Amino acid sequence: MRDDARGVARDELAPIATRGPHGRVNRDLVRALADHGILPALFPAELGGTAAEGVSATALCVLREAIARQSVTAETTLAVQGLGSYPILQSGTDDLRARWIPPVAKGQAVAAFALTEPGAGSDAAALALRAERDGDGFRLTGTKTWISHAPDADVYTLFARTTPDAGAKGVTAFVVPGDATGLRGAPIELLAPHAIGSLELDGVRVPASAVLGEVDRGFAVAMRTLDLFRPSVGAAAVGMAQAALDAALDHADHRESFGQRLREFQAVAHQLADMATRLQAARLLVFDAAAAHDAGGGQVTGQAAMAKLYATETAQFVIDAAVQIHGAAGLERGHLLEELYREVRALRIYEGASEIQRTIIARELYRDRRSTDGG
């Protein structure tokens, strides 16, 4: 799977990704992900995919690492398609699953995960977008921001507050079509040109059948998907870092300075050794967390947080070190490392910033300690 995905990403996806619109959804890329069998691998066969059931955390990590090593844009597009649609697959009614999962799996529909708001980023329980009862349905009013694939998505998994002042216990997950009346959005320009934007909902009406899971239990819907996808954020970081290390190894082997190759300087050789060692440690943490998730039967939140934290921080270190080894060439616009340097920064923020991951890890350490001590 790894070699196949890497080859497809290099030969088919990367060229399409470079031709896409700046900061907007590249629908040609979405279709290519489906046509080459990458996107269908995330979904069960009875809903248009090729998996026996859903994708495992381990398989997701394999795919994301392999693709990120060749095309960050293609990897991000794959991840957001999965993140936006998996709540529907995991918690939606049969009708919702039948309506949305097949077109997403076939690259005919673009999905998005709409959680973050101007006043609710890391503190997702502070969501303020309102979902008010309206007959046999709800009306949604408020703002979402930093939403990947907004404003171009065909379907949003959107989280809104159904019970005021109830924190995480008062949030409900809804399926909102991208062409819903009262829904509008705008793109946001970032350091790395990904499709991301804001959404404004002005009394958007959805039926009760659009609820994912149970009313006021939307946070559980979100966490079920995030627990599956979080280790693979680390896998994407590992793929990006591997691309940077490959470039640094090649450059150090061919570039001569003061009469010898760069890799013959001890300072450079030791830097390369540190980059490779930390990268392999990150990879092992990622796949350990993925295996724990797939095994089930235990609390894997702490392991997923460790994997996400260490892999993304390591990727930042490896890419920065690769730029340093290249010197000014690594800063030139259009150079692989210049692109990776911009791309990697977001990974330490989205799906839980590094500071949040450290908080989760510390909390889980004491939870495990109390469990072991019996109190």
N, C-alpha and C positions, 0 to 999 in steps of 0.2 A: 504493500500500500504506500509506504513512504517513497520508494523510488518512482512508482507510477505517478504519484501526486506531484513530486518534484519535477519530473519530466514534463508533465502537462503544464505546470505552472511556468516553467522556463520557456517552453516552445510555443504554447498556445495562449496562456492567460496574460503573461507579462506584456506581449506586444499590444494586446487589446487594452490592457490597463493604461498604457502610456498614451493611447489615443482618446481616452475618455474625456468628458467635460470636466472642467476644473471645479472642484467643490460640489459636484452634483452626482446623483446616482448614474453609474455607467451601466445602462441596461444591456448593452452588448456583452459586457463582462458577466453580468448575472446569468444571461442565457448561455454563455460559454461555460461557466461553472456547471451548469446543468447538462449541457450537451456532452461534456467530457466526463460525466459520471461523478464529479466531486460533490455537487450539491445533493443529488439523490441519495448519496451514502449516509446522509444525516437522518433520513426518514424511512418509515416502514414501507414495505412493498405494497401493502393494500391501500396506501395513500400516495402513491406515485413515486416512492423512493425505491431503494434497493437493499435496505437493511432488513434483517429479520424482524426487529422491533424498532427501537430508536437507536441512535448512535451511542456507543459507550464513551465514557470520559477518556479512556485510553486511545480509542480510535480518533476521537476529536483532537487530542493532543498530537497524534502522528500527522494528521492532515494539516493542522495549523502550523506546526513546526516546518514541515516540508514546503508548504506554499509560501510562508513568510520568508524563507531563505531565498526565494526567487522573486516574489512580488508582494510587497506589503499591502498594496491596494487590493489585490485579489484575495489575500488572506482576510483583510478587514471586511470585505464584501461578504465573504463566506460566513464569517463569524456573526455579522449583524443579521444576515438572513436567518441563521439558526437562533440567535438570541431573541429576535422579534417573533418568531413563529413557534418556538418550543413551548411557551406557556399555553398556546392554543392546542398543541399536540398533547401536552401533559394534563391539562385541566379543562379543556373545552368540551362542549357537548359533541355528540356524533355529527350533528348538522354543521357546527362550526368547523370541526376537523375536516369534514368532507368538502366544505366550501373553500377553505383557505389553504390547507396543507398541500394538496396536489399542485395547484398553480405555483406555490412557493418552491416546491421540490423540482418543478420543471423549468424554473427560471422565468415564468410568465407573470409572476407577481412579486413585488418587493415588500419585505416586511421590516418592521422597526419596533424597538423596545422603548417605550416612552415613560420613563420613571422620573428623571431629574427635573427640578423646577428652579426658578431663580432663588428661592429661599430654602431649597431642600436638595442638597447634593449628597455629601457623605451622610448627613442625617436624613435618610429617606423617610423616617417616621414623621417628619415635619411637613409632609405633603399638604398642600393647601387647595389644589384644584378640586372644585366641588362637584359631587355627583348627587343631585337632588331628585327625589322621587317625582315622577310625572306619569300618573296613571299606571299602566302596566310596564313602564320603563323608567329611564333616568334622563336627566339633562345635565350635561357636563359643561362647566364654565371655569376657565382659568388659563394658565400659561404653562407650557413645558419648554425647556431649553436644553441645549447640548444633546439633542436627540440625533443619533446616527441614522442616516437615510431620510431624515426630514429635510425639506417638506415634500419629498418626492415619493414616499412610500405609498403602496396600495392598501396596506393594512397595518394598523398600529395595535400592539398590546399596550394599553394605557392604564395607568394606575391613578385612582382618584379617591378623594375622601368622602366616604358615605356617612361616617359618624364623627361629628366635631369633637375636638379635644380628647380623642381616644388613642392618639399616637398610632403605633403600628397596628393596633387592633381595630382601627376604624377605616382601613384602606381596602378598596375593592378593585379587582382587575377587570378591565373591559376590552372587548374587541371593537375597534373603531375603524370603519373603512376610510381610506384616504380621501374619498370624494364626498364625505358626509357634509350635509348642509351646516354651515356655521363653523367649519374647520378651515383655517388658513394658516400659512406658515411662511417662513423666510429662511434662506440659507445664512450660515455664519461662516466667515472666513477664518481659518485657523493657520497655525504655523505649517502644518502638513495639510495638503489640500484634499481632505476627505469630505464625503457627503455628510454634512451635519447641519442642523438648523434648529429653529424654534417653532413652536406651534401655539396658536391662539384658538381657544374653543369658546364660542359664544352661544351657549345654550344648545350644544350639539345633542340631539336626541338619539338614544340607543335603546333597543328593547331589552327586557329583562333577560332574554335568551343570549344577550351579548356578554353576560357576566361569566367570567372564568372562575371556576371553583365556587366558593360561597361568598355572599355579601359579607364585608368586613374581614374577610380572610385573604385579601389580595397579597399581603406581605408574604404569606406562606407560598403563594403561587410564584412570586418573584424569586424567593430564596431557593425554591426547588430548581428553577432554571439556572440561577446564578451559581449554585453549588456544582452543577454539572459543567458549566462553562468556565468557572474561575481558574481551575488548573490549566486550562488551555490558553488563557491569557499568558501564563508563564511559558507555555510551549511556543506561542508566537514570538515572545521575547527571545527565547532560545534560538529560534530560526533566524531572526534578525541578527543576533549576536554571532551566530555561526557564519553568516554571510560576511560580516565585518572581519571576523578572524581569518576566514579564507582569503579575503583581500589583503589583510596585513601580512599573512604568511607569504603570499605570492610577491608582494612588494618588497618585503625584507629579503627575499631570496634573489631578486633581480636588481634591486637598486644598489649601486655602489657609491661609497663615500669614503674619502681619505684612503683610497686604494683597496677597500675590501667591502664585501657585501654587508648590508645592515645586520643581517642575522648573525654575523660573526662578532658583532659588538655584544659584550656580555649584558649591557643594560637593555638592549633590544631583545636579546634572547630570553632574558629573565622576564621581561614584560610579556612576551608571547607565552611563556610557560604559565604565568599567573592568569592570563586571559583564558587559556585552554582549561586550566584546572578549575577555575571558578565557573566556567561555562558548563563543564561536565557535572559539577556539583549541582548546578541549577537544573540541568536536564534530569538528573536522578531524583531530585526533590519533586519535580513536576510529575514524572511518571509514577513515583511512589504515591503521590496524592491522588492521581487518576486511578491507580489500581485499588487504592483504599475505597474510593467512591464506588467503583464497579463491584467490589466485593460486598458492599452494603453491610448492614447490621451494626454499624458503629458511627460515632461522631467524627466526621472528617473535616469539619469546619476549620479547625486549627491547622491541619495539614495543608488544606487548600490555601489558607492565608500565608503560610510559610512559603509555599511554592510560588505564589503570585508575587509576594514581596521580594524574595531572593532572586528570582529569575528576572524580574523587571529592573531591579537595582543592578544586577550583574550585567544585563544587556546595556544599560547606560554606561557602565564602566568599560566594557569591552569595546563598544563603538567609539567612545571618547579616546580610548587608548589607540585604536586603529587609526583614527584621524591624526593623532600625535605622531605615529610612526610614518604616516604618509606626508606629514608636513603640510605645506600650503596646498598641495594637490588635493588633499582630502576635503578642502573647503570650497573647491571650485563648484559653482552651480552646475548641476547635472551629474556630478560624480556620485557613484554609489554611496560612498560614506557621507557625503553631504545630505543625501536623501535620508539615509538611515538615522543620521544625527537629528534631523527634524522629526522623523517618524517615531523614534523611540521615546520621546519625552512624554507623550500622552499615556503610555502604558503604566507609568507610576501614579497616574491619577484616576483613569476610568476603571469602572467595576471595583471601586474601593481603593482610595489613595493609600500610599505606603504607610502613612501614619495610622490609618484605620486598620490596616492589616496588622500592625504591631499591637494595637489595642485588642484586636480579636485574639491574637496569639497569646498575649498575657492573660486575658480572661479565660481562655481555654486551658492554660497551664494550671490555674487555680481550680478550675472546674474538675480537671483530671485528678488534682491533688486531693480535693474533698472526696471524690469518688473512691480513690484508693484508701483514704483514711477512714472511710465510712461515715464521714460527716461533712 
